[in-house]
């Protein structure tokens, strides 16, 4: 798993409508929509270019404690 920066964590939190999120720029918003929509093959391709963002989104979407871990990383109480 790639190291996840505070900025990326906050963008992912925003994407999923969770406290602690910050609105990213338009490109990042569209990229996150593409990651959400991607199948396994395309997710792997996106991860090759954007490992931090794909890993952060995977953490939030597919791990029971993922959102809480991102919130904790940026100092937000879940």
ABEGO torsion letter per residue (X at the ends): XBBBBAAAAAAAAAAAGBBGBBBBBAAAAAAAAAAAABBAAAAAAAAAABAAAAAAAAAAAABAAAAAAAAAAAGBBX
